[in-house]
Amino acid sequence: MSDTSIRTLPKINGFALRRPNLVPVLGFIGLVLAVSLFFVWSRVQVTGLEYEISQMESNLRDLKQETSNLRLEAASLSSPERIERVARKELNLRLPSAEQVITVD
């Protein structure tokens, strides 16, 4: 087998040169990337929720307006004058004659 010799790195001004350790640098870059991705994700979520809130507020305004319109319509439909008019014209009803009235003691 061949002998493989490991070369020693030269010393400069008393300091030995060595290979840089990339693990901490890559770990820091990974951490910065993870924090950045979390920030972007959270902003996307907030924007989506703001859009949903805006839609729900719009729906709420529409439903309040519809409720108001329906209450007004219910009030107009239940007025005694309208009920009497519908009874006379559409149902051909009339006030009872004196013979039709029975009093209960």
Biopython code that builds the backbone (N, CA, C, O; Angstrom):
import numpy as np
from Bio.PDB.StructureBuilder import StructureBuilder

atoms = [
    (1, "MET", "N", (0.821, -1.165, 0.000)),
    (1, "MET", "CA", (0.000, 0.000, 0.000)),
    (1, "MET", "C", (0.874, 1.240, 0.000)),
    (1, "MET", "O", (2.019, 1.244, 0.454)),
    (2, "SER", "N", (0.292, 2.257, -0.516)),
    (2, "SER", "CA", (1.074, 3.485, -0.594)),
    (2, "SER", "C", (0.923, 4.273, 0.684)),
    (2, "SER", "O", (-0.131, 4.308, 1.319)),
    (3, "ASP", "N", (2.001, 4.888, 1.021)),
    (3, "ASP", "CA", (1.953, 5.733, 2.215)),
    (3, "ASP", "C", (1.464, 7.109, 1.817)),
    (3, "ASP", "O", (2.011, 7.783, 0.944)),
    (4, "THR", "N", (0.421, 7.479, 2.498)),
    (4, "THR", "CA", (-0.111, 8.817, 2.247)),
    (4, "THR", "C", (0.320, 9.673, 3.415)),
    (4, "THR", "O", (0.026, 9.388, 4.576)),
    (5, "SER", "N", (0.988, 10.675, 3.087)),
    (5, "SER", "CA", (1.422, 11.536, 4.171)),
    (5, "SER", "C", (0.526, 12.770, 4.219)),
    (5, "SER", "O", (0.146, 13.329, 3.191)),
    (6, "ILE", "N", (0.214, 13.162, 5.404)),
    (6, "ILE", "CA", (-0.603, 14.353, 5.586)),
    (6, "ILE", "C", (0.346, 15.521, 5.706)),
    (6, "ILE", "O", (1.251, 15.558, 6.540)),
    (7, "ARG", "N", (0.098, 16.453, 4.848)),
    (7, "ARG", "CA", (0.960, 17.626, 4.871)),
    (7, "ARG", "C", (0.541, 18.542, 6.015)),
    (7, "ARG", "O", (-0.648, 18.743, 6.265)),
    (8, "THR", "N", (1.479, 19.062, 6.664)),
    (8, "THR", "CA", (1.183, 20.043, 7.697)),
    (8, "THR", "C", (1.148, 21.407, 7.054)),
    (8, "THR", "O", (1.923, 21.719, 6.150)),
    (9, "LEU", "N", (0.235, 22.202, 7.542)),
    (9, "LEU", "CA", (0.096, 23.545, 6.983)),
    (9, "LEU", "C", (1.171, 24.442, 7.580)),
    (9, "LEU", "O", (1.577, 24.266, 8.729)),
    (10, "PRO", "N", (1.618, 25.390, 6.797)),
    (10, "PRO", "CA", (2.702, 26.251, 7.287)),
    (10, "PRO", "C", (2.243, 27.193, 8.389)),
    (10, "PRO", "O", (1.057, 27.489, 8.533)),
    (11, "LYS", "N", (3.211, 27.651, 9.155)),
    (11, "LYS", "CA", (2.944, 28.616, 10.207)),
    (11, "LYS", "C", (3.370, 29.986, 9.712)),
    (11, "LYS", "O", (4.417, 30.155, 9.088)),
    (12, "ILE", "N", (2.516, 30.963, 10.016)),
    (12, "ILE", "CA", (2.841, 32.336, 9.644)),
    (12, "ILE", "C", (2.780, 33.170, 10.915)),
    (12, "ILE", "O", (1.762, 33.210, 11.606)),
    (13, "ASN", "N", (3.877, 33.823, 11.202)),
    (13, "ASN", "CA", (3.999, 34.645, 12.410)),
    (13, "ASN", "C", (3.583, 33.885, 13.667)),
    (13, "ASN", "O", (3.000, 34.469, 14.581)),
    (14, "GLY", "N", (3.868, 32.643, 13.715)),
    (14, "GLY", "CA", (3.586, 31.843, 14.892)),
    (14, "GLY", "C", (2.198, 31.220, 14.907)),
    (14, "GLY", "O", (1.883, 30.455, 15.818)),
    (15, "PHE", "N", (1.361, 31.528, 13.923)),
    (15, "PHE", "CA", (0.008, 30.964, 13.861)),
    (15, "PHE", "C", (-0.038, 29.894, 12.799)),
    (15, "PHE", "O", (0.431, 30.088, 11.677)),
    (16, "ALA", "N", (-0.602, 28.773, 13.161)),
    (16, "ALA", "CA", (-0.717, 27.686, 12.196)),
    (16, "ALA", "C", (-1.977, 27.899, 11.357)),
    (16, "ALA", "O", (-3.051, 28.192, 11.882)),
    (17, "LEU", "N", (-1.822, 27.747, 10.080)),
    (17, "LEU", "CA", (-2.974, 27.854, 9.190)),
    (17, "LEU", "C", (-3.768, 26.560, 9.264)),
    (17, "LEU", "O", (-3.195, 25.474, 9.359)),
    (18, "ARG", "N", (-5.083, 26.681, 9.221)),
    (18, "ARG", "CA", (-5.925, 25.491, 9.192)),
    (18, "ARG", "C", (-7.156, 25.775, 8.351)),
    (18, "ARG", "O", (-7.462, 26.919, 8.017)),
    (19, "ARG", "N", (-7.847, 24.700, 8.020)),
    (19, "ARG", "CA", (-9.049, 24.861, 7.202)),
    (19, "ARG", "C", (-10.132, 25.551, 8.017)),
    (19, "ARG", "O", (-10.303, 25.284, 9.206)),
    (20, "PRO", "N", (-10.855, 26.441, 7.356)),
    (20, "PRO", "CA", (-11.937, 27.107, 8.094)),
    (20, "PRO", "C", (-13.062, 26.114, 8.381)),
    (20, "PRO", "O", (-13.359, 25.246, 7.561)),
    (21, "ASN", "N", (-13.671, 26.247, 9.529)),
    (21, "ASN", "CA", (-14.788, 25.393, 9.917)),
    (21, "ASN", "C", (-16.080, 26.063, 9.414)),
    (21, "ASN", "O", (-16.453, 27.132, 9.898)),
    (22, "LEU", "N", (-16.751, 25.440, 8.454)),
    (22, "LEU", "CA", (-17.923, 26.040, 7.823)),
    (22, "LEU", "C", (-19.230, 25.731, 8.549)),
    (22, "LEU", "O", (-20.257, 26.332, 8.234)),
    (23, "VAL", "N", (-19.219, 24.829, 9.493)),
    (23, "VAL", "CA", (-20.458, 24.441, 10.180)),
    (23, "VAL", "C", (-21.116, 25.632, 10.879)),
    (23, "VAL", "O", (-22.317, 25.826, 10.696)),
    (24, "PRO", "N", (-20.405, 26.436, 11.665)),
    (24, "PRO", "CA", (-21.077, 27.579, 12.305)),
    (24, "PRO", "C", (-21.609, 28.587, 11.284)),
    (24, "PRO", "O", (-22.690, 29.146, 11.466)),
    (25, "VAL", "N", (-20.851, 28.818, 10.214)),
    (25, "VAL", "CA", (-21.285, 29.775, 9.192)),
    (25, "VAL", "C", (-22.548, 29.264, 8.501)),
    (25, "VAL", "O", (-23.503, 30.021, 8.325)),
    (26, "LEU", "N", (-22.562, 27.997, 8.110)),
    (26, "LEU", "CA", (-23.737, 27.426, 7.470)),
    (26, "LEU", "C", (-24.919, 27.372, 8.440)),
    (26, "LEU", "O", (-26.064, 27.581, 8.038)),
    (27, "GLY", "N", (-24.646, 27.097, 9.698)),
    (27, "GLY", "CA", (-25.711, 27.107, 10.708)),
    (27, "GLY", "C", (-26.326, 28.488, 10.851)),
    (27, "GLY", "O", (-27.546, 28.619, 10.944)),
    (28, "PHE", "N", (-25.491, 29.520, 10.869)),
    (28, "PHE", "CA", (-25.984, 30.893, 10.968)),
    (28, "PHE", "C", (-26.799, 31.265, 9.735)),
    (28, "PHE", "O", (-27.861, 31.876, 9.853)),
    (29, "ILE", "N", (-26.311, 30.900, 8.558)),
    (29, "ILE", "CA", (-27.045, 31.190, 7.324)),
    (29, "ILE", "C", (-28.389, 30.454, 7.327)),
    (29, "ILE", "O", (-29.405, 31.015, 6.915)),
    (30, "GLY", "N", (-28.395, 29.219, 7.785)),
    (30, "GLY", "CA", (-29.649, 28.456, 7.883)),
    (30, "GLY", "C", (-30.625, 29.101, 8.860)),
    (30, "GLY", "O", (-31.825, 29.169, 8.591)),
    (31, "LEU", "N", (-30.112, 29.574, 9.991)),
    (31, "LEU", "CA", (-30.954, 30.239, 10.974)),
    (31, "LEU", "C", (-31.557, 31.522, 10.407)),
    (31, "LEU", "O", (-32.749, 31.779, 10.577)),
    (32, "VAL", "N", (-30.744, 32.317, 9.741)),
    (32, "VAL", "CA", (-31.243, 33.552, 9.118)),
    (32, "VAL", "C", (-32.293, 33.218, 8.059)),
    (32, "VAL", "O", (-33.311, 33.902, 7.959)),
    (33, "LEU", "N", (-32.056, 32.188, 7.284)),
    (33, "LEU", "CA", (-33.017, 31.772, 6.261)),
    (33, "LEU", "C", (-34.329, 31.322, 6.895)),
    (33, "LEU", "O", (-35.403, 31.674, 6.407)),
    (34, "ALA", "N", (-34.254, 30.549, 7.976)),
    (34, "ALA", "CA", (-35.469, 30.065, 8.645)),
    (34, "ALA", "C", (-36.265, 31.225, 9.230)),
    (34, "ALA", "O", (-37.489, 31.263, 9.104)),
    (35, "VAL", "N", (-35.579, 32.169, 9.868)),
    (35, "VAL", "CA", (-36.262, 33.333, 10.439)),
    (35, "VAL", "C", (-36.898, 34.170, 9.334)),
    (35, "VAL", "O", (-38.019, 34.657, 9.486)),
    (36, "SER", "N", (-36.187, 34.335, 8.227)),
    (36, "SER", "CA", (-36.728, 35.105, 7.100)),
    (36, "SER", "C", (-37.965, 34.430, 6.514)),
    (36, "SER", "O", (-38.960, 35.095, 6.227)),
    (37, "LEU", "N", (-37.903, 33.124, 6.338)),
    (37, "LEU", "CA", (-39.052, 32.395, 5.804)),
    (37, "LEU", "C", (-40.244, 32.473, 6.757)),
    (37, "LEU", "O", (-41.382, 32.615, 6.312)),
    (38, "PHE", "N", (-39.991, 32.381, 8.067)),
    (38, "PHE", "CA", (-41.077, 32.503, 9.036)),
    (38, "PHE", "C", (-41.706, 33.890, 8.967)),
    (38, "PHE", "O", (-42.928, 34.017, 9.034)),
    (39, "PHE", "N", (-40.894, 34.920, 8.834)),
    (39, "PHE", "CA", (-41.407, 36.286, 8.734)),
    (39, "PHE", "C", (-42.277, 36.440, 7.496)),
    (39, "PHE", "O", (-43.377, 36.988, 7.582)),
    (40, "VAL", "N", (-41.808, 35.970, 6.351)),
    (40, "VAL", "CA", (-42.580, 36.068, 5.104)),
    (40, "VAL", "C", (-43.878, 35.280, 5.234)),
    (40, "VAL", "O", (-44.936, 35.765, 4.833)),
    (41, "TRP", "N", (-43.811, 34.069, 5.790)),
    (41, "TRP", "CA", (-45.010, 33.252, 5.960)),
    (41, "TRP", "C", (-46.029, 33.956, 6.854)),
    (41, "TRP", "O", (-47.222, 33.967, 6.551)),
    (42, "SER", "N", (-45.556, 34.543, 7.957)),
    (42, "SER", "CA", (-46.474, 35.216, 8.871)),
    (42, "SER", "C", (-47.121, 36.432, 8.205)),
    (42, "SER", "O", (-48.301, 36.701, 8.435)),
    (43, "ARG", "N", (-46.377, 37.160, 7.394)),
    (43, "ARG", "CA", (-46.956, 38.315, 6.687)),
    (43, "ARG", "C", (-47.996, 37.864, 5.667)),
    (43, "ARG", "O", (-49.022, 38.524, 5.498)),
    (44, "VAL", "N", (-47.747, 36.760, 4.995)),
    (44, "VAL", "CA", (-48.724, 36.226, 4.037)),
    (44, "VAL", "C", (-49.996, 35.819, 4.775)),
    (44, "VAL", "O", (-51.100, 36.069, 4.291)),
    (45, "GLN", "N", (-49.849, 35.198, 5.939)),
    (45, "GLN", "CA", (-51.011, 34.798, 6.735)),
    (45, "GLN", "C", (-51.799, 36.026, 7.180)),
    (45, "GLN", "O", (-53.027, 36.031, 7.098)),
    (46, "VAL", "N", (-51.122, 37.050, 7.642)),
    (46, "VAL", "CA", (-51.786, 38.270, 8.101)),
    (46, "VAL", "C", (-52.539, 38.924, 6.941)),
    (46, "VAL", "O", (-53.675, 39.368, 7.107)),
    (47, "THR", "N", (-51.914, 38.980, 5.784)),
    (47, "THR", "CA", (-52.570, 39.580, 4.622)),
    (47, "THR", "C", (-53.818, 38.788, 4.244)),
    (47, "THR", "O", (-54.851, 39.379, 3.930)),
    (48, "GLY", "N", (-53.737, 37.470, 4.271)),
    (48, "GLY", "CA", (-54.900, 36.639, 3.963)),
    (48, "GLY", "C", (-56.025, 36.848, 4.965)),
    (48, "GLY", "O", (-57.194, 36.924, 4.587)),
    (49, "LEU", "N", (-55.673, 36.940, 6.240)),
    (49, "LEU", "CA", (-56.690, 37.157, 7.270)),
    (49, "LEU", "C", (-57.319, 38.543, 7.147)),
    (49, "LEU", "O", (-58.520, 38.696, 7.366)),
    (50, "GLU", "N", (-56.527, 39.546, 6.800)),
    (50, "GLU", "CA", (-57.078, 40.883, 6.588)),
    (50, "GLU", "C", (-58.071, 40.879, 5.430)),
    (50, "GLU", "O", (-59.100, 41.550, 5.489)),
    (51, "TYR", "N", (-57.763, 40.126, 4.382)),
    (51, "TYR", "CA", (-58.665, 40.023, 3.240)),
    (51, "TYR", "C", (-59.968, 39.340, 3.669)),
    (51, "TYR", "O", (-61.051, 39.785, 3.287)),
    (52, "GLU", "N", (-59.874, 38.268, 4.454)),
    (52, "GLU", "CA", (-61.082, 37.577, 4.929)),
    (52, "GLU", "C", (-61.910, 38.481, 5.831)),
    (52, "GLU", "O", (-63.137, 38.492, 5.733)),
    (53, "ILE", "N", (-61.261, 39.236, 6.705)),
    (53, "ILE", "CA", (-61.982, 40.155, 7.595)),
    (53, "ILE", "C", (-62.703, 41.205, 6.776)),
    (53, "ILE", "O", (-63.848, 41.544, 7.075)),
    (54, "SER", "N", (-62.053, 41.724, 5.749)),
    (54, "SER", "CA", (-62.681, 42.725, 4.887)),
    (54, "SER", "C", (-63.915, 42.151, 4.199)),
    (54, "SER", "O", (-64.946, 42.818, 4.116)),
    (55, "GLN", "N", (-63.813, 40.920, 3.707)),
    (55, "GLN", "CA", (-64.961, 40.284, 3.071)),
    (55, "GLN", "C", (-66.097, 40.082, 4.069)),
    (55, "GLN", "O", (-67.259, 40.324, 3.743)),
    (56, "MET", "N", (-65.771, 39.643, 5.270)),
    (56, "MET", "CA", (-66.806, 39.407, 6.275)),
    (56, "MET", "C", (-67.478, 40.709, 6.707)),
    (56, "MET", "O", (-68.687, 40.736, 6.935)),
    (57, "GLU", "N", (-66.705, 41.781, 6.819)),
    (57, "GLU", "CA", (-67.296, 43.076, 7.155)),
    (57, "GLU", "C", (-68.238, 43.540, 6.056)),
    (57, "GLU", "O", (-69.297, 44.102, 6.337)),
    (58, "SER", "N", (-67.859, 43.309, 4.812)),
    (58, "SER", "CA", (-68.727, 43.660, 3.684)),
    (58, "SER", "C", (-70.011, 42.835, 3.726)),
    (58, "SER", "O", (-71.101, 43.368, 3.522)),
    (59, "ASN", "N", (-69.884, 41.537, 3.991)),
    (59, "ASN", "CA", (-71.071, 40.681, 4.109)),
    (59, "ASN", "C", (-71.955, 41.133, 5.263)),
    (59, "ASN", "O", (-73.180, 41.128, 5.145)),
    (60, "LEU", "N", (-71.345, 41.523, 6.376)),
    (60, "LEU", "CA", (-72.102, 41.987, 7.533)),
    (60, "LEU", "C", (-72.886, 43.250, 7.203)),
    (60, "LEU", "O", (-74.047, 43.379, 7.591)),
    (61, "ARG", "N", (-72.258, 44.186, 6.485)),
    (61, "ARG", "CA", (-72.962, 45.405, 6.067)),
    (61, "ARG", "C", (-74.146, 45.060, 5.173)),
    (61, "ARG", "O", (-75.235, 45.611, 5.336)),
    (62, "ASP", "N", (-73.932, 44.145, 4.227)),
    (62, "ASP", "CA", (-75.018, 43.740, 3.326)),
    (62, "ASP", "C", (-76.155, 43.085, 4.098)),
    (62, "ASP", "O", (-77.326, 43.358, 3.834)),
    (63, "LEU", "N", (-75.813, 42.220, 5.054)),
    (63, "LEU", "CA", (-76.847, 41.535, 5.832)),
    (63, "LEU", "C", (-77.603, 42.506, 6.739)),
    (63, "LEU", "O", (-78.809, 42.349, 6.934)),
    (64, "LYS", "N", (-76.929, 43.488, 7.287)),
    (64, "LYS", "CA", (-77.619, 44.498, 8.094)),
    (64, "LYS", "C", (-78.591, 45.297, 7.247)),
    (64, "LYS", "O", (-79.699, 45.604, 7.687)),
    (65, "GLN", "N", (-78.175, 45.636, 6.028)),
    (65, "GLN", "CA", (-79.061, 46.369, 5.124)),
    (65, "GLN", "C", (-80.268, 45.511, 4.753)),
    (65, "GLN", "O", (-81.396, 46.004, 4.718)),
    (66, "GLU", "N", (-80.033, 44.232, 4.477)),
    (66, "GLU", "CA", (-81.133, 43.327, 4.143)),
    (66, "GLU", "C", (-82.085, 43.157, 5.327)),
    (66, "GLU", "O", (-83.301, 43.105, 5.141)),
    (67, "THR", "N", (-81.540, 43.070, 6.545)),
    (67, "THR", "CA", (-82.380, 42.964, 7.737)),
    (67, "THR", "C", (-83.248, 44.199, 7.895)),
    (67, "THR", "O", (-84.433, 44.099, 8.212)),
    (68, "SER", "N", (-82.659, 45.354, 7.673)),
    (68, "SER", "CA", (-83.414, 46.601, 7.767)),
    (68, "SER", "C", (-84.540, 46.632, 6.731)),
    (68, "SER", "O", (-85.665, 47.029, 7.035)),
    (69, "ASN", "N", (-84.224, 46.211, 5.513)),
    (69, "ASN", "CA", (-85.247, 46.194, 4.454)),
    (69, "ASN", "C", (-86.365, 45.203, 4.790)),
    (69, "ASN", "O", (-87.540, 45.498, 4.572)),
    (70, "LEU", "N", (-86.006, 44.040, 5.316)),
    (70, "LEU", "CA", (-87.018, 43.042, 5.662)),
    (70, "LEU", "C", (-87.896, 43.504, 6.823)),
    (70, "LEU", "O", (-89.095, 43.224, 6.830)),
    (71, "ARG", "N", (-87.338, 44.193, 7.785)),
    (71, "ARG", "CA", (-88.148, 44.720, 8.895)),
    (71, "ARG", "C", (-89.126, 45.774, 8.390)),
    (71, "ARG", "O", (-90.279, 45.823, 8.820)),
    (72, "LEU", "N", (-88.655, 46.613, 7.476)),
    (72, "LEU", "CA", (-89.542, 47.622, 6.898)),
    (72, "LEU", "C", (-90.669, 46.953, 6.110)),
    (72, "LEU", "O", (-91.825, 47.364, 6.204)),
    (73, "GLU", "N", (-90.329, 45.927, 5.339)),
    (73, "GLU", "CA", (-91.340, 45.209, 4.569)),
    (73, "GLU", "C", (-92.323, 44.495, 5.494)),
    (73, "GLU", "O", (-93.525, 44.501, 5.229)),
    (74, "ALA", "N", (-91.841, 43.886, 6.566)),
    (74, "ALA", "CA", (-92.731, 43.207, 7.519)),
    (74, "ALA", "C", (-93.677, 44.197, 8.172)),
    (74, "ALA", "O", (-94.851, 43.893, 8.381)),
    (75, "ALA", "N", (-93.173, 45.378, 8.496)),
    (75, "ALA", "CA", (-94.030, 46.396, 9.100)),
    (75, "ALA", "C", (-95.108, 46.850, 8.122)),
    (75, "ALA", "O", (-96.259, 47.042, 8.513)),
    (76, "SER", "N", (-94.748, 47.020, 6.866)),
    (76, "SER", "CA", (-95.752, 47.468, 5.890)),
    (76, "SER", "C", (-96.755, 46.363, 5.579)),
    (76, "SER", "O", (-97.926, 46.654, 5.338)),
    (77, "LEU", "N", (-96.325, 45.101, 5.578)),
    (77, "LEU", "CA", (-97.243, 43.991, 5.284)),
    (77, "LEU", "C", (-98.207, 43.717, 6.430)),
    (77, "LEU", "O", (-99.304, 43.208, 6.202)),
    (78, "SER", "N", (-97.819, 44.043, 7.649)),
    (78, "SER", "CA", (-98.681, 43.750, 8.786)),
    (78, "SER", "C", (-99.543, 44.936, 9.198)),
    (78, "SER", "O", (-100.180, 44.888, 10.250)),
    (79, "SER", "N", (-99.580, 45.987, 8.408)),
    (79, "SER", "CA", (-100.419, 47.136, 8.763)),
    (79, "SER", "C", (-101.893, 46.757, 8.593)),
    (79, "SER", "O", (-102.247, 46.077, 7.630)),
    (80, "PRO", "N", (-102.750, 47.188, 9.515)),
    (80, "PRO", "CA", (-104.175, 46.835, 9.449)),
    (80, "PRO", "C", (-104.853, 47.319, 8.159)),
    (80, "PRO", "O", (-105.730, 46.636, 7.632)),
    (81, "GLU", "N", (-104.460, 48.474, 7.656)),
    (81, "GLU", "CA", (-105.068, 48.994, 6.429)),
    (81, "GLU", "C", (-104.787, 48.058, 5.250)),
    (81, "GLU", "O", (-105.679, 47.782, 4.448)),
    (82, "ARG", "N", (-103.569, 47.580, 5.151)),
    (82, "ARG", "CA", (-103.216, 46.679, 4.051)),
    (82, "ARG", "C", (-103.952, 45.356, 4.181)),
    (82, "ARG", "O", (-104.455, 44.822, 3.193)),
    (83, "ILE", "N", (-104.018, 44.824, 5.403)),
    (83, "ILE", "CA", (-104.708, 43.552, 5.614)),
    (83, "ILE", "C", (-106.182, 43.679, 5.224)),
    (83, "ILE", "O", (-106.736, 42.782, 4.590)),
    (84, "GLU", "N", (-106.815, 44.788, 5.601)),
    (84, "GLU", "CA", (-108.224, 44.986, 5.236)),
    (84, "GLU", "C", (-108.384, 45.119, 3.725)),
    (84, "GLU", "O", (-109.315, 44.555, 3.149)),
    (85, "ARG", "N", (-107.498, 45.850, 3.090)),
    (85, "ARG", "CA", (-107.564, 46.017, 1.627)),
    (85, "ARG", "C", (-107.418, 44.672, 0.917)),
    (85, "ARG", "O", (-108.170, 44.389, -0.015)),
    (86, "VAL", "N", (-106.468, 43.840, 1.339)),
    (86, "VAL", "CA", (-106.272, 42.521, 0.726)),
    (86, "VAL", "C", (-107.503, 41.646, 0.979)),
    (86, "VAL", "O", (-107.944, 40.919, 0.088)),
    (87, "ALA", "N", (-108.054, 41.717, 2.187)),
    (87, "ALA", "CA", (-109.234, 40.902, 2.500)),
    (87, "ALA", "C", (-110.419, 41.297, 1.630)),
    (87, "ALA", "O", (-111.152, 40.421, 1.171)),
    (88, "ARG", "N", (-110.627, 42.570, 1.391)),
    (88, "ARG", "CA", (-111.776, 43.028, 0.596)),
    (88, "ARG", "C", (-111.572, 42.768, -0.900)),
    (88, "ARG", "O", (-112.476, 42.270, -1.572)),
    (89, "LYS", "N", (-110.375, 43.107, -1.429)),
    (89, "LYS", "CA", (-110.190, 43.049, -2.881)),
    (89, "LYS", "C", (-109.799, 41.664, -3.378)),
    (89, "LYS", "O", (-110.366, 41.182, -4.358)),
    (90, "GLU", "N", (-108.854, 41.022, -2.730)),
    (90, "GLU", "CA", (-108.340, 39.755, -3.242)),
    (90, "GLU", "C", (-109.124, 38.551, -2.730)),
    (90, "GLU", "O", (-109.284, 37.562, -3.445)),
    (91, "LEU", "N", (-109.609, 38.633, -1.501)),
    (91, "LEU", "CA", (-110.311, 37.495, -0.911)),
    (91, "LEU", "C", (-111.829, 37.657, -0.914)),
    (91, "LEU", "O", (-112.564, 36.758, -0.506)),
    (92, "ASN", "N", (-112.286, 38.823, -1.383)),
    (92, "ASN", "CA", (-113.726, 39.136, -1.461)),
    (92, "ASN", "C", (-114.431, 38.948, -0.119)),
    (92, "ASN", "O", (-115.541, 38.421, -0.057)),
    (93, "LEU", "N", (-113.773, 39.385, 0.951)),
    (93, "LEU", "CA", (-114.391, 39.334, 2.271)),
    (93, "LEU", "C", (-115.059, 40.674, 2.548)),
    (93, "LEU", "O", (-114.701, 41.688, 1.949)),
    (94, "ARG", "N", (-116.037, 40.677, 3.463)),
    (94, "ARG", "CA", (-116.717, 41.909, 3.853)),
    (94, "ARG", "C", (-117.004, 41.845, 5.337)),
    (94, "ARG", "O", (-116.861, 40.796, 5.964)),
    (95, "LEU", "N", (-117.409, 42.969, 5.894)),
    (95, "LEU", "CA", (-117.760, 43.007, 7.306)),
    (95, "LEU", "C", (-119.019, 42.173, 7.509)),
    (95, "LEU", "O", (-119.873, 42.130, 6.624)),
    (96, "PRO", "N", (-119.151, 41.514, 8.651)),
    (96, "PRO", "CA", (-120.338, 40.688, 8.876)),
    (96, "PRO", "C", (-121.595, 41.544, 9.069)),
    (96, "PRO", "O", (-121.539, 42.653, 9.601)),
    (97, "SER", "N", (-122.719, 40.997, 8.624)),
    (97, "SER", "CA", (-124.001, 41.696, 8.835)),
    (97, "SER", "C", (-124.432, 41.469, 10.282)),
    (97, "SER", "O", (-123.822, 40.683, 11.006)),
    (98, "ALA", "N", (-125.494, 42.172, 10.694)),
    (98, "ALA", "CA", (-125.956, 42.079, 12.067)),
    (98, "ALA", "C", (-126.438, 40.690, 12.419)),
    (98, "ALA", "O", (-126.315, 40.272, 13.570)),
    (99, "GLU", "N", (-126.997, 39.945, 11.436)),
    (99, "GLU", "CA", (-127.488, 38.598, 11.689)),
    (99, "GLU", "C", (-126.333, 37.603, 11.903)),
    (99, "GLU", "O", (-126.508, 36.581, 12.565)),
    (100, "GLN", "N", (-125.182, 37.900, 11.353)),
    (100, "GLN", "CA", (-124.027, 36.997, 11.443)),
    (100, "GLN", "C", (-123.246, 37.171, 12.753)),
    (100, "GLN", "O", (-122.433, 36.317, 13.109)),
    (101, "VAL", "N", (-123.487, 38.250, 13.451)),
    (101, "VAL", "CA", (-122.752, 38.516, 14.684)),
    (101, "VAL", "C", (-123.435, 37.781, 15.837)),
    (101, "VAL", "O", (-124.634, 37.944, 16.063)),
    (102, "ILE", "N", (-122.680, 36.990, 16.548)),
    (102, "ILE", "CA", (-123.185, 36.266, 17.721)),
    (102, "ILE", "C", (-122.414, 36.777, 18.920)),
    (102, "ILE", "O", (-121.185, 36.722, 18.954)),
    (103, "THR", "N", (-123.142, 37.271, 19.895)),
    (103, "THR", "CA", (-122.492, 37.762, 21.103)),
    (103, "THR", "C", (-122.498, 36.651, 22.154)),
    (103, "THR", "O", (-123.480, 35.926, 22.308)),
    (104, "VAL", "N", (-121.419, 36.538, 22.848)),
    (104, "VAL", "CA", (-121.267, 35.517, 23.877)),
    (104, "VAL", "C", (-121.279, 36.228, 25.223)),
    (104, "VAL", "O", (-120.534, 37.182, 25.448)),
    (105, "ASP", "N", (-122.142, 35.743, 26.114)),
    (105, "ASP", "CA", (-122.219, 36.373, 27.454)),
    (105, "ASP", "C", (-121.306, 35.714, 28.426)),
    (105, "ASP", "O", (-121.247, 36.115, 29.588)),
]
sb = StructureBuilder()
sb.init_structure("model")
sb.init_model(0)
sb.init_chain("A")
sb.init_seg("    ")
for serial, (resi, resn, name, xyz) in enumerate(atoms, 1):
    if name == "N":
        sb.init_residue(resn, " ", resi, " ")
    sb.init_atom(name, np.array(xyz, "f"), 0.0, 1.0, " ", f" {name:<3s}", serial, name[0])
structure = sb.get_structure()
